[in-house]
Amino acid sequence: MFGLPLAGVAQTSPEEADLLAGLSSSVTAPDGLLAKRAVVLYQLAYTEEELNQMQTFFQQTGIDAIAYFETDRVLAGPDLTKAFADYFNTRKVSFFVFAQKESGRFRVVIT
C-alpha cells in the first residue's frame, strides 16, 4: 500500500476499513504503477470537480486510471463484488486507488 495525503470529510465504510487494514504501508509507489492499469475507488463525498482534479493529477504523473467507481458500490455485497472483480480481471486492472476524505484531508491509497 502506498498512501498520498492530498489536501476535504467522509466516513470510511466498514468493508473498506477492513480491506485497507489488511495492507502494509510503504513510502514508495508499487512497482509497475506507471506501466499498468488502475481503477479508482472513491467515497461518495467526492465532488465531480475533485474527481476531475484527481484524474488530471494521475494523467500528469503517468498513472493510467481507466475507471472510477464508488467504493460502497463495489463492496456492496458478494454478488456485486464478484461482478466487479470479473470486470477488473477482464480489463486487466493491476492496481486499485482508494480515494478517501478524512479529517479535513484527502488521502489516496494505492495497492
Secondary structure, DSSP 8 states (H G I E B T S, - for coil): -EEEE--------HHHHHHHHTS--BSS--TTTTTSEEEEEE-TT--HHHHHHHHHHHHHHT-EEEEEEEHHHHTS-HHHHHHHHHHHHHTTEEEEEEEEEETTEEEEEE-
